[in-house]
Amino acid sequence: MSDKLRVAVVGVGYLGRFHALIYSRMPGVELVGVVDSDPARARAVAAEAGCTVCDCLAELAERVDAVSVVVPTTTHLHAAEPFLRRGLGVLIEKPIAATRADGEAIVRLANDHGALLQIGHVERFNAGVMALAQRITVPRYIEAQRMGGFTERATDVDVVSDLMIHDIDIILSLIDSEISSISAVGAAVLTPHVDIASARLEFANGAVANVVASRVSDKQTRRIRVFQSGGYLSLDFIAQTIDRAWLREAPGAERPEIARERLQVEPVKPLDQELAAFVESVRNGAAPLVDGAIGLKALEVALEVRARIGR
């Protein structure tokens, strides 16, 4: 590995363009090139980021140390395989794949060839989520809502794989127990796929999580509420605030009082944090926060939710 970490971005659509621009200004990193199925888009992003356009994935894999794969979910395995086979650092945008078989193949390739694999569950790098996790002990009930208006982006997948999987991943990271039961409902509204869904996850330790995701709502809501013994926390992703309530002994009172506070979280740019963490993991070999096994587990739960919906 040279003094500068050599990286590339495969897929420079809406999100991939941000990957390229972030890498292009990151200290100690050289953005070698970008790849995209749309030549004009690839040239435009390459010019903006100050790198070259590449056509062959196999040849590009010989020139870099790490890569971001930001192509449609159904092509993740194809796009990542040349880099995984060379044992490079590979960041694949969430979800890890469209099918369990493809997800398992990606994880197997990474393990067989010693490739560092990170899955782009960017909300793990949200300052509010990190602050929330630090204050949670043993959650008993979690309620998550992720709702917004319709956009043409990411309509190749359903709302479970597009949006709900963020909260599924967060919930799995907070509850240290296996899922015992899943029930779900949903409907296709504006696309051939499910656009609004609600799922109930029950865990072996008795914890329960209710998750709602919608891309056909008139208001944007992104909130997660966590109830645990002696207290309650609520994170507003948009406002970056945490509301906390807990029982506090009141001198002279017959019973404890409910104390409340609002914590303002110092915002960070989650994608910048995620890519910086990926680069650091490639440099020092440390396990990423969201590795292939974690990404695969989130996918498996999302697929089961979709199966329960019946589409």
LUMVO-688208 format. One record per residue (C-alpha): residue in one letter; x, y, z. Coordinates in pm, 1 decimal, padded with zeros to 6 digits. Layout:
BEGIN
[a, [X, Y, Z]],
...
//
This chain:
BEGIN
[m, [00000.0, 00000.0, 00000.0]],
[s, [00139.4, 00341.1, -00097.7]],
[d, [00153.1, 00640.8, 00137.5]],
[k, [-00184.2, 00744.7, 00001.4]],
[l, [-00472.0, 00501.0, 00015.1]],
[r, [-00587.7, 00450.1, -00343.0]],
[v, [-00965.8, 00426.9, -00372.4]],
[a, [-01231.1, 00407.3, -00642.8]],
[v, [-01608.1, 00440.1, -00658.9]],
[v, [-01819.3, 00200.6, -00864.6]],
[g, [-02151.9, 00366.0, -00937.4]],
[v, [-02169.4, 00744.6, -00924.7]],
[g, [-02540.3, 00813.8, -00924.9]],
[y, [-02697.3, 01028.1, -00654.4]],
[l, [-02517.4, 00868.2, -00359.1]],
[g, [-02205.6, 00745.0, -00536.4]],
[r, [-02123.8, 01099.6, -00644.4]],
[f, [-02102.8, 01199.5, -00277.2]],
[h, [-01869.3, 00907.1, -00209.8]],
[a, [-01639.6, 01028.4, -00487.4]],
[l, [-01642.2, 01391.8, -00371.0]],
[i, [-01573.2, 01298.2, -00008.8]],
[y, [-01281.6, 01075.1, -00104.7]],
[s, [-01143.7, 01344.6, -00334.6]],
[r, [-01094.7, 01585.5, -00044.5]],
[m, [-00993.8, 01331.7, 00221.0]],
[p, [-00635.4, 01368.3, 00349.0]],
[g, [-00410.8, 01072.4, 00272.5]],
[v, [-00647.7, 00936.2, 00009.7]],
[e, [-00614.4, 00933.1, -00369.0]],
[l, [-00933.5, 00891.7, -00568.5]],
[v, [-00804.0, 00688.3, -00862.3]],
[g, [-01118.8, 00660.7, -01069.6]],
[v, [-01492.2, 00611.0, -01100.1]],
[v, [-01708.4, 00366.6, -01292.5]],
[d, [-02068.6, 00404.5, -01401.5]],
[s, [-02302.9, 00246.0, -01655.1]],
[d, [-02378.7, 00598.3, -01782.7]],
[p, [-02057.8, 00726.1, -01951.0]],
[a, [-02170.1, 01088.7, -01945.6]],
[r, [-02242.9, 01073.8, -01572.6]],
[a, [-01908.4, 00905.9, -01506.4]],
[r, [-01724.0, 01178.8, -01698.9]],
[a, [-01910.6, 01454.8, -01516.1]],
[v, [-01835.2, 01315.5, -01169.7]],
[a, [-01475.2, 01237.0, -01263.4]],
[a, [-01425.0, 01597.0, -01374.9]],
[e, [-01586.0, 01726.2, -01055.2]],
[a, [-01380.4, 01497.3, -00830.4]],
[g, [-01053.8, 01528.1, -01023.4]],
[c, [-01004.8, 01163.7, -01121.6]],
[t, [-01028.4, 00939.6, -01428.0]],
[v, [-01311.3, 00732.4, -01574.1]],
[c, [-01256.7, 00356.9, -01575.0]],
[d, [-01436.1, 00098.2, -01785.1]],
[c, [-01307.7, -00238.3, -01660.6]],
[l, [-01367.7, -00346.4, -01301.5]],
[a, [-01093.4, -00610.7, -01311.1]],
[e, [-00833.4, -00362.0, -01430.8]],
[l, [-00943.7, -00104.2, -01174.9]],
[a, [-00909.8, -00365.0, -00898.0]],
[e, [-00538.6, -00390.9, -00983.4]],
[r, [-00487.4, -00017.9, -00926.2]],
[v, [-00657.1, 00046.2, -00591.6]],
[d, [-00647.0, -00051.2, -00224.5]],
[a, [-01017.2, 00002.4, -00153.4]],
[v, [-01347.6, 00070.9, -00326.4]],
[s, [-01699.1, 00194.5, -00259.7]],
[v, [-01967.3, -00005.5, -00442.5]],
[v, [-02270.5, 00218.1, -00490.6]],
[v, [-02460.1, 00045.1, -00770.4]],
[p, [-02818.9, -00087.7, -00772.7]],
[t, [-02865.5, -00351.7, -00502.8]],
[t, [-02925.6, -00632.9, -00751.6]],
[t, [-02574.3, -00584.8, -00897.1]],
[h, [-02376.3, -00562.5, -00571.5]],
[l, [-02223.1, -00909.5, -00605.6]],
[h, [-02113.8, -00857.6, -00965.6]],
[a, [-01960.2, -00516.6, -00894.8]],
[a, [-01784.6, -00616.1, -00572.4]],
[e, [-01647.0, -00954.4, -00676.6]],
[p, [-01328.8, -00842.4, -00860.5]],
[f, [-01224.6, -00633.7, -00560.1]],
[l, [-01312.0, -00898.5, -00301.8]],
[r, [-01111.4, -01161.0, -00492.7]],
[r, [-00804.5, -00939.6, -00467.6]],
[g, [-00847.9, -00906.3, -00090.4]],
[l, [-00910.3, -00529.8, -00102.8]],
[g, [-01114.5, -00308.8, 00127.2]],
[v, [-01472.6, -00302.5, 00001.1]],
[l, [-01756.7, -00081.1, 00122.8]],
[i, [-02093.6, -00189.1, -00017.7]],
[e, [-02390.6, 00041.6, 00025.0]],
[k, [-02681.2, -00105.4, 00218.2]],
[p, [-02841.7, -00345.1, 00189.0]],
[i, [-02556.0, -00588.4, 00133.4]],
[a, [-02749.5, -00752.0, -00151.5]],
[a, [-03096.2, -00807.4, -00290.0]],
[t, [-03108.0, -01176.4, -00196.5]],
[r, [-02975.7, -01387.1, 00088.5]],
[a, [-02780.2, -01601.7, -00159.8]],
[d, [-02599.3, -01298.2, -00301.6]],
[g, [-02533.7, -01163.8, 00048.9]],
[e, [-02387.6, -01495.9, 00160.1]],
[a, [-02172.2, -01510.0, -00154.0]],
[i, [-02033.6, -01161.8, -00081.5]],
[v, [-01948.3, -01251.7, 00278.5]],
[r, [-01792.7, -01580.8, 00166.7]],
[l, [-01575.1, -01406.6, -00093.7]],
[a, [-01454.7, -01156.6, 00166.8]],
[n, [-01371.1, -01433.3, 00414.6]],
[d, [-01203.0, -01657.9, 00157.0]],
[h, [-00979.4, -01380.1, 00021.5]],
[g, [-00913.9, -01183.9, 00340.5]],
[a, [-01095.0, -00873.4, 00215.8]],
[l, [-01213.3, -00612.4, 00462.5]],
[l, [-01587.5, -00577.2, 00405.1]],
[q, [-01799.6, -00292.0, 00539.1]],
[i, [-02171.6, -00244.5, 00470.6]],
[g, [-02296.2, 00111.2, 00434.0]],
[h, [-02551.0, 00133.1, 00713.9]],
[v, [-02478.0, 00502.6, 00744.8]],
[e, [-02716.5, 00568.8, 01033.8]],
[r, [-02474.0, 00388.2, 01266.5]],
[f, [-02254.3, 00696.4, 01218.5]],
[n, [-02535.8, 00939.3, 01298.3]],
[a, [-02430.6, 01141.3, 01603.7]],
[g, [-02777.3, 01101.1, 01754.9]],
[v, [-02770.9, 00722.8, 01719.8]],
[m, [-02426.3, 00704.4, 01878.4]],
[a, [-02537.1, 00926.6, 02167.7]],
[l, [-02854.5, 00721.2, 02212.4]],
[a, [-02663.3, 00391.3, 02221.3]],
[q, [-02439.8, 00522.8, 02499.3]],
[r, [-02743.7, 00585.3, 02721.3]],
[i, [-02922.1, 00254.5, 02668.5]],
[t, [-02888.5, -00035.7, 02909.9]],
[v, [-03143.7, -00314.2, 02844.2]],
[p, [-03420.9, -00197.2, 02612.2]],
[r, [-03759.1, -00362.3, 02654.3]],
[y, [-03963.7, -00183.9, 02388.6]],
[i, [-03849.6, 00012.7, 02083.1]],
[e, [-04066.1, 00211.7, 01844.1]],
[a, [-03911.1, 00341.1, 01519.6]],
[q, [-04065.9, 00557.1, 01247.3]],
[r, [-03898.1, 00650.6, 00920.1]],
[m, [-04143.4, 00824.6, 00689.0]],
[g, [-04106.5, 01063.6, 00398.1]],
[g, [-04235.9, 01171.7, 00059.5]],
[f, [-04198.3, 00985.9, -00265.9]],
[t, [-03887.1, 01023.3, -00481.0]],
[e, [-03781.6, 00840.0, -00795.7]],
[r, [-03456.9, 00731.8, -00631.2]],
[a, [-03418.0, 00373.1, -00503.2]],
[t, [-03748.2, 00252.0, -00645.7]],
[d, [-03575.2, -00065.9, -00766.3]],
[v, [-03627.1, -00202.1, -00414.1]],
[d, [-03914.3, -00196.7, -00165.7]],
[v, [-03938.6, 00038.2, 00132.2]],
[v, [-03823.3, -00237.3, 00367.5]],
[s, [-03487.0, -00272.0, 00190.5]],
[d, [-03464.0, 00099.8, 00117.4]],
[l, [-03563.3, 00261.8, 00448.8]],
[m, [-03679.1, 00018.6, 00716.3]],
[i, [-03351.4, -00174.0, 00705.2]],
[h, [-03179.0, 00128.6, 00865.3]],
[d, [-03390.8, 00091.6, 01178.3]],
[i, [-03376.2, -00287.2, 01168.3]],
[d, [-02996.8, -00263.5, 01183.2]],
[i, [-03006.3, -00009.3, 01467.8]],
[i, [-03252.8, -00221.5, 01665.9]],
[l, [-03041.9, -00535.8, 01619.6]],
[s, [-02741.2, -00343.8, 01752.1]],
[l, [-02934.1, -00231.4, 02062.6]],
[i, [-03110.1, -00554.7, 02161.1]],
[d, [-02870.8, -00833.2, 02257.6]],
[s, [-03101.6, -01122.4, 02178.5]],
[e, [-03218.6, -01335.2, 01886.9]],
[i, [-03547.7, -01260.8, 01712.1]],
[s, [-03816.6, -01513.6, 01800.4]],
[s, [-04106.9, -01384.0, 01592.0]],
[i, [-04177.1, -01139.9, 01306.3]],
[s, [-04511.5, -01010.3, 01184.1]],
[a, [-04564.5, -00741.5, 00921.6]],
[v, [-04813.1, -00565.3, 00695.5]],
[g, [-04755.9, -00335.5, 00400.5]],
[a, [-04879.4, -00213.0, 00065.8]],
[a, [-04760.3, -00104.7, -00276.3]],
[v, [-04890.2, 00246.1, -00343.0]],
[l, [-04692.6, 00425.7, -00614.9]],
[t, [-04449.3, 00156.5, -00730.0]],
[p, [-04469.7, -00218.7, -00799.8]],
[h, [-04292.5, -00271.6, -00466.2]],
[v, [-04409.1, -00222.3, -00106.4]],
[d, [-04403.4, 00153.4, -00034.8]],
[i, [-04533.1, 00153.6, 00322.9]],
[a, [-04476.5, -00116.3, 00582.6]],
[s, [-04511.0, -00188.4, 00952.4]],
[a, [-04330.4, -00471.8, 01129.7]],
[r, [-04327.5, -00613.8, 01481.3]],
[l, [-04008.3, -00787.7, 01594.7]],
[e, [-04023.1, -01002.0, 01908.3]],
[f, [-03701.7, -01117.2, 02075.3]],
[a, [-03616.4, -01422.8, 02283.5]],
[n, [-03541.6, -01205.1, 02588.4]],
[g, [-03893.3, -01056.8, 02578.5]],
[a, [-03802.4, -00727.7, 02410.9]],
[v, [-04030.9, -00600.1, 02133.6]],
[a, [-03973.1, -00352.2, 01850.7]],
[n, [-04235.3, -00193.8, 01627.2]],
[v, [-04098.9, -00042.4, 01305.6]],
[v, [-04280.7, 00170.9, 01047.2]],
[a, [-04135.7, 00287.4, 00716.0]],
[s, [-04303.4, 00486.5, 00439.7]],
[r, [-04194.4, 00664.9, 00123.3]],
[v, [-04544.0, 00790.9, 00043.0]],
[s, [-04608.4, 01020.0, 00339.4]],
[d, [-04665.2, 01394.3, 00325.9]],
[k, [-04449.6, 01461.1, 00633.4]],
[q, [-04092.6, 01360.0, 00703.5]],
[t, [-04058.5, 01176.8, 01033.5]],
[r, [-03747.7, 01000.2, 01156.9]],
[r, [-03769.6, 00903.0, 01520.0]],
[i, [-03680.7, 00612.9, 01746.6]],
[r, [-03814.8, 00569.8, 02101.5]],
[v, [-03657.2, 00331.3, 02350.4]],
[f, [-03821.2, 00223.0, 02676.1]],
[q, [-03616.5, 00050.0, 02943.9]],
[s, [-03637.9, -00010.5, 03316.8]],
[g, [-03664.4, 00324.8, 03493.9]],
[g, [-03656.4, 00543.2, 03186.1]],
[y, [-03735.9, 00640.9, 02829.5]],
[l, [-03533.1, 00796.9, 02548.4]],
[s, [-03652.7, 00941.9, 02218.2]],
[l, [-03420.9, 01040.8, 01933.7]],
[d, [-03538.0, 01283.6, 01666.8]],
[f, [-03299.6, 01218.7, 01375.9]],
[i, [-03394.7, 01541.4, 01199.6]],
[a, [-03364.8, 01779.9, 01495.1]],
[q, [-03074.9, 01579.0, 01643.5]],
[t, [-03226.9, 01592.1, 01990.4]],
[i, [-03272.1, 01323.5, 02253.5]],
[d, [-03560.3, 01354.7, 02498.8]],
[r, [-03496.3, 01161.6, 02817.4]],
[a, [-03732.2, 01081.3, 03104.6]],
[w, [-03645.9, 00886.5, 03418.5]],
[l, [-03761.2, 00828.6, 03774.5]],
[r, [-03596.6, 01050.3, 04035.2]],
[e, [-03637.6, 01038.5, 04408.9]],
[a, [-03816.5, 01352.0, 04536.3]],
[p, [-03735.3, 01452.5, 04897.5]],
[g, [-04047.7, 01432.7, 05111.0]],
[a, [-04259.7, 01280.4, 04836.3]],
[e, [-04438.1, 00947.0, 04867.9]],
[r, [-04319.6, 00831.0, 04527.5]],
[p, [-04043.3, 00916.9, 04278.8]],
[e, [-04107.4, 01196.3, 04031.6]],
[i, [-04056.5, 01183.8, 03656.6]],
[a, [-03757.3, 01396.3, 03558.5]],
[r, [-03716.6, 01515.3, 03200.0]],
[e, [-03440.9, 01669.3, 02991.7]],
[r, [-03367.6, 01742.8, 02626.7]],
[l, [-03017.3, 01678.6, 02499.7]],
[q, [-02895.0, 01859.3, 02188.9]],
[v, [-02657.7, 01641.5, 01988.8]],
[e, [-02370.4, 01802.9, 01801.9]],
[p, [-02448.3, 01713.5, 01438.9]],
[v, [-02192.6, 01539.1, 01217.7]],
[k, [-02205.3, 01436.4, 00853.8]],
[p, [-02274.0, 01062.1, 00879.5]],
[l, [-02144.4, 00972.7, 00531.9]],
[d, [-01818.2, 01159.5, 00592.9]],
[q, [-01781.9, 00973.5, 00924.3]],
[e, [-01863.4, 00641.0, 00763.5]],
[l, [-01608.8, 00679.1, 00483.4]],
[a, [-01343.4, 00803.4, 00725.0]],
[a, [-01403.1, 00496.8, 00943.4]],
[f, [-01380.7, 00271.3, 00636.7]],
[v, [-01050.4, 00425.3, 00531.1]],
[e, [-00913.8, 00387.8, 00883.3]],
[s, [-01020.1, 00021.8, 00897.3]],
[v, [-00847.0, -00048.3, 00564.8]],
[r, [-00531.3, 00122.2, 00689.6]],
[n, [-00506.8, -00053.1, 01026.8]],
[g, [-00700.9, -00374.9, 00965.4]],
[a, [-00952.8, -00307.5, 01241.1]],
[a, [-01295.8, -00466.9, 01207.1]],
[p, [-01553.5, -00222.5, 01069.5]],
[l, [-01849.0, -00116.8, 01281.3]],
[v, [-02087.1, -00285.7, 01035.2]],
[d, [-01914.7, -00585.4, 00881.0]],
[g, [-02049.4, -00837.2, 00632.0]],
[a, [-02206.6, -01064.5, 00893.7]],
[i, [-02393.9, -00772.1, 01050.6]],
[g, [-02509.3, -00648.9, 00710.7]],
[l, [-02623.7, -01000.1, 00619.4]],
[k, [-02824.4, -01032.2, 00942.0]],
[a, [-03004.5, -00703.6, 00873.6]],
[l, [-03083.0, -00824.5, 00521.0]],
[e, [-03218.8, -01157.5, 00648.5]],
[v, [-03455.7, -00980.2, 00887.0]],
[a, [-03564.8, -00737.1, 00613.1]],
[l, [-03633.7, -01026.7, 00375.0]],
[e, [-03839.5, -01202.6, 00642.8]],
[v, [-04039.3, -00883.4, 00700.9]],
[r, [-04105.0, -00861.4, 00328.0]],
[a, [-04206.4, -01227.9, 00317.7]],
[r, [-04452.7, -01171.7, 00601.1]],
[i, [-04608.1, -00887.4, 00404.7]],
[g, [-04666.4, -01137.1, 00127.4]],
[r, [-04507.2, -00962.9, -00170.7]],
//
